[in-house]
Amino acid sequence: QVQLVESGGGLVQAGGSLRLSCAASGRTFSSYAMGWFRQAPGKEREFVAAISWSIDSTYYEDSVKGRFTISRDNAKNTVYLEMNSLRPEDTAVYYCAAGVLWIGVRAHEYTYWGQGTQVTVSS
């Protein structure tokens, strides 16, 4: 069982930056792939970024490439999403997820989910 708690969301102007954190409980954090997803009002949840349990691979959704960076600190049981050059279209609830796989980009590949943190980017 893994419990995930996101933090770091908020209101930011376009062009600004935020750093999301996701703290995980459990002793096996380092064996889970971690992902970030987001859901805007009226839209389906979509993949944002993922990092393998081995930390040697990352995937990004095309619209965030070059702007967002996913990282993890297995000693702190925490995964991060550094978001730069934010745009109004990045506004959504951001969720972190943990999955028992090497790395994944689809929501159904992840077993555990956090409660989400709101990110609002004003124009």
Backbone bond lengths (Angstrom), bond angles and torsions (degrees), N, CA, C in turn:
res aa  C-N    CA-C-N  psi(-1)  N-CA   C-N-CA  omega(-1)  CA-C   N-CA-C  phi
1 Q - - - 1.458 - - 1.534 108.83 -
2 V 1.312 116.02 134.13 1.465 122.20 178.19 1.524 108.27 -128.08
3 Q 1.295 116.12 131.46 1.466 121.08 173.80 1.519 108.75 -110.45
4 L 1.320 115.50 135.96 1.458 121.81 -175.30 1.524 109.85 -122.18
5 V 1.319 115.89 134.81 1.461 120.91 179.17 1.521 108.53 -130.83
6 E 1.333 115.94 116.33 1.465 121.09 178.88 1.523 110.89 -88.69
7 S 1.315 115.14 154.01 1.457 121.58 174.55 1.522 108.53 -154.82
8 G 1.329 115.31 167.13 1.457 119.78 175.11 1.514 115.50 104.08
9 G 1.316 116.74 -4.85 1.455 119.11 178.49 1.524 111.14 -70.71
10 G 1.328 115.24 171.52 1.459 119.38 178.54 1.503 111.52 164.39
11 L 1.325 114.49 -166.92 1.464 122.66 -179.74 1.519 108.47 -103.68
12 V 1.327 116.11 129.87 1.449 121.38 -178.86 1.523 109.21 -142.79
13 Q 1.303 116.90 150.79 1.458 120.43 177.26 1.533 110.14 -78.86
14 A 1.306 115.27 155.55 1.458 120.25 176.42 1.529 109.87 -55.23
15 G 1.331 115.10 137.37 1.451 120.76 -176.32 1.510 113.95 92.14
16 G 1.319 116.25 -11.17 1.455 120.71 -178.45 1.519 112.72 -83.41
17 S 1.335 114.58 -173.71 1.460 121.40 -175.97 1.523 111.03 -133.54
18 L 1.316 114.54 151.83 1.457 122.64 171.79 1.521 108.00 -142.88
19 R 1.328 115.11 154.01 1.454 120.50 174.24 1.521 108.37 -124.44
20 L 1.310 115.65 115.01 1.454 121.08 177.07 1.526 109.48 -90.37
21 S 1.308 115.10 144.37 1.462 121.42 175.03 1.512 109.11 -123.85
22 C 1.301 115.45 151.10 1.463 121.35 176.39 1.523 107.16 -136.97
23 A 1.314 115.67 110.12 1.458 121.23 179.96 1.517 109.87 -93.49
24 A 1.312 115.21 131.88 1.464 120.64 -177.25 1.512 111.23 -112.92
25 S 1.306 115.65 142.69 1.460 120.63 173.02 1.521 108.01 -93.63
26 G 1.312 116.53 165.70 1.454 119.57 177.17 1.514 112.37 100.79
27 R 1.330 114.38 152.30 1.456 119.96 -175.28 1.514 113.11 -89.70
28 T 1.332 118.07 -5.11 1.461 120.14 -175.05 1.519 112.43 -109.08
29 F 1.326 116.96 24.19 1.467 120.86 -178.10 1.513 111.18 -53.65
30 S 1.310 117.34 -40.68 1.465 120.79 -174.51 1.521 113.06 -67.66
31 S 1.321 117.62 -10.74 1.460 120.04 179.90 1.526 112.71 -96.41
32 Y 1.326 117.03 -0.22 1.461 121.80 -178.03 1.522 111.63 -103.77
33 A 1.320 116.07 137.89 1.452 119.66 163.25 1.524 108.06 -70.20
34 M 1.318 116.43 146.83 1.458 120.71 -179.96 1.520 109.53 -123.22
35 G 1.301 115.43 139.96 1.454 119.98 179.97 1.517 111.74 -134.56
36 W 1.296 115.60 157.43 1.458 123.33 170.64 1.525 107.94 -117.22
37 F 1.305 115.25 133.21 1.457 123.12 175.79 1.531 107.57 -127.51
38 R 1.313 115.96 165.22 1.459 119.81 177.10 1.525 109.56 -144.08
39 Q 1.331 113.84 154.11 1.456 120.18 178.66 1.515 109.26 -139.48
40 A 1.311 115.18 118.06 1.460 121.64 176.62 1.524 108.76 -91.90
41 P 1.334 118.05 157.36 1.467 120.69 -179.17 1.526 111.36 -55.84
42 G 1.318 115.66 129.95 1.451 120.73 177.55 1.507 115.02 77.88
43 K 1.329 116.81 4.75 1.468 120.15 -178.33 1.523 110.15 -121.69
44 E 1.326 115.15 161.91 1.449 120.30 177.61 1.524 109.62 -77.40
45 R 1.335 113.94 157.38 1.460 119.20 175.68 1.524 108.73 -65.66
46 E 1.329 116.36 135.88 1.456 119.44 -177.78 1.530 110.99 -128.65
47 F 1.298 114.17 151.81 1.455 122.11 178.90 1.524 110.61 -69.45
48 V 1.326 116.78 141.57 1.458 121.82 176.75 1.532 110.24 -117.71
49 A 1.325 116.78 -55.68 1.460 120.58 -176.04 1.515 109.44 -159.86
50 A 1.330 115.44 155.62 1.455 120.63 177.95 1.520 109.60 -146.84
51 I 1.328 114.32 154.03 1.457 120.66 177.98 1.518 108.25 -137.76
52 S 1.307 116.19 137.98 1.455 120.76 -177.67 1.520 111.04 -71.93
53 W 1.332 114.45 161.07 1.460 117.72 177.91 1.530 110.59 -63.68
54 S 1.338 116.29 -28.01 1.461 121.08 -178.60 1.528 112.66 -83.67
55 I 1.324 117.38 -3.37 1.461 125.41 176.34 1.527 112.58 69.18
56 D 1.318 118.57 1.56 1.455 119.10 -174.95 1.523 113.09 -95.12
57 S 1.313 117.35 -0.35 1.466 119.63 178.98 1.519 111.04 -137.93
58 T 1.320 115.57 140.43 1.452 122.51 175.37 1.525 109.17 -136.16
59 Y 1.332 115.26 148.36 1.464 121.64 174.71 1.530 107.74 -127.41
60 Y 1.320 116.26 148.78 1.454 121.30 177.93 1.525 110.28 -136.06
61 E 1.308 115.05 145.76 1.452 121.21 169.53 1.519 107.49 -67.14
62 D 1.322 117.60 144.12 1.462 120.47 -170.75 1.527 113.22 -56.71
63 S 1.317 118.65 -38.40 1.459 119.85 -173.92 1.529 113.38 -71.80
64 V 1.332 117.28 -13.98 1.468 119.43 -179.00 1.520 112.52 -107.46
65 K 1.315 116.93 -6.41 1.467 119.82 179.92 1.532 110.44 -58.26
66 G 1.313 115.86 133.98 1.456 120.48 -178.65 1.512 114.22 84.35
67 R 1.332 117.31 -12.29 1.469 120.64 179.51 1.531 112.00 -113.99
68 F 1.327 116.70 -35.77 1.462 121.89 -178.00 1.527 109.84 -108.75
69 T 1.314 115.39 147.43 1.458 121.29 176.29 1.522 109.58 -134.83
70 I 1.326 115.70 125.35 1.456 120.74 175.94 1.525 108.54 -98.54
71 S 1.316 115.46 140.47 1.459 120.39 177.28 1.525 108.13 -149.45
72 R 1.306 115.68 167.38 1.458 119.42 178.67 1.514 109.86 -146.37
73 D 1.320 114.78 151.01 1.456 122.47 175.16 1.519 106.02 -123.96
74 N 1.311 115.83 99.90 1.466 119.62 -175.63 1.529 111.92 -66.80
75 A 1.328 117.13 -26.08 1.465 119.68 177.84 1.522 111.19 -69.54
76 K 1.331 116.84 -26.21 1.467 121.60 -179.91 1.527 112.19 -104.69
77 N 1.325 117.05 3.54 1.477 121.09 -178.60 1.528 111.24 52.34
78 T 1.307 116.58 44.19 1.456 120.35 -174.49 1.526 110.57 -136.22
79 V 1.317 114.97 140.25 1.456 121.72 172.66 1.522 107.81 -118.01
80 Y 1.312 115.96 145.37 1.458 121.80 -175.41 1.521 110.58 -122.72
81 L 1.329 114.70 155.25 1.454 120.72 169.85 1.519 106.86 -134.04
82 E 1.316 115.27 106.58 1.456 121.66 176.57 1.513 107.56 -86.74
83 M 1.335 116.25 122.43 1.462 121.02 -175.87 1.524 109.13 -119.65
84 N 1.310 116.05 118.15 1.460 122.30 179.28 1.524 109.79 -118.44
85 S 1.321 115.13 165.02 1.475 121.30 179.07 1.522 111.21 48.99
86 L 1.307 116.33 47.48 1.453 120.89 -175.83 1.516 111.77 -64.25
87 R 1.327 114.10 146.61 1.457 122.55 -178.63 1.524 109.03 -121.48
88 P 1.320 117.73 156.54 1.475 119.18 177.08 1.524 112.32 -55.71
89 E 1.309 117.82 -32.60 1.471 120.34 -179.43 1.526 112.78 -72.45
90 D 1.332 118.30 -6.60 1.461 121.20 173.52 1.534 111.36 -82.72
91 T 1.317 117.21 -5.74 1.457 120.97 179.74 1.525 110.62 -61.72
92 A 1.315 116.41 125.03 1.470 121.78 -177.62 1.518 108.95 -178.84
93 V 1.319 114.70 171.20 1.460 120.22 165.76 1.530 106.85 -87.53
94 Y 1.311 116.14 128.27 1.457 121.90 -177.90 1.522 109.40 -103.52
95 Y 1.325 115.13 130.75 1.452 122.40 -178.51 1.525 110.06 -118.96
96 C 1.312 116.69 139.68 1.453 118.64 168.18 1.524 108.42 -101.46
97 A 1.313 114.50 155.64 1.456 120.51 -175.52 1.520 109.68 -145.44
98 A 1.322 114.92 151.56 1.458 121.70 178.78 1.519 109.31 -123.32
99 G 1.319 115.72 137.97 1.453 119.48 -178.67 1.507 111.75 -138.21
100 V 1.324 113.83 147.31 1.461 119.54 179.29 1.525 108.26 -88.55
101 L 1.300 114.77 75.83 1.459 122.53 179.38 1.505 106.61 -160.35
102 W 1.296 116.78 174.75 1.467 118.99 -179.29 1.527 110.41 -71.85
103 I 1.327 115.83 -51.23 1.457 121.11 176.93 1.515 107.42 -163.99
104 G 1.328 117.94 148.94 1.455 120.10 -178.32 1.517 111.71 -149.23
105 V 1.331 116.25 154.78 1.464 121.88 179.99 1.522 111.70 -120.77
106 R 1.326 117.42 0.96 1.456 120.94 -179.29 1.527 110.41 -113.14
107 A 1.313 115.42 141.17 1.463 120.21 -175.05 1.525 112.01 -58.44
108 H 1.319 117.66 -37.96 1.464 119.65 -175.86 1.527 112.60 -69.28
109 E 1.324 117.24 -10.92 1.461 120.59 178.26 1.530 111.71 -82.07
110 Y 1.310 116.96 -8.10 1.458 121.66 -177.32 1.520 110.36 -107.97
111 T 1.316 114.43 139.67 1.459 120.92 -174.50 1.524 113.16 -97.86
112 Y 1.309 116.88 -39.24 1.462 121.58 -173.93 1.529 109.77 -114.11
113 W 1.334 114.94 141.38 1.451 121.17 -176.39 1.518 110.42 -134.36
114 G 1.341 114.87 146.15 1.444 119.88 172.35 1.527 110.60 -84.33
115 Q 1.331 115.28 -179.14 1.462 120.09 -176.71 1.527 112.34 -86.65
116 G 1.321 116.93 -12.14 1.457 121.17 176.81 1.519 113.48 96.27
117 T 1.321 115.32 153.94 1.456 121.93 175.69 1.525 107.96 -137.01
118 Q 1.323 115.87 135.73 1.463 121.23 -174.32 1.519 110.69 -81.20
119 V 1.314 115.61 131.44 1.459 122.57 171.87 1.523 107.57 -119.57
120 T 1.322 116.06 123.25 1.455 121.44 179.39 1.521 108.57 -123.79
121 V 1.330 115.56 124.55 1.460 121.22 -179.54 1.530 107.67 -114.00
122 S 1.312 115.88 118.27 1.460 120.64 -178.90 1.532 109.97 -92.28
123 S 1.311 114.62 148.47 1.475 119.61 -178.85 1.518 111.45 -90.24
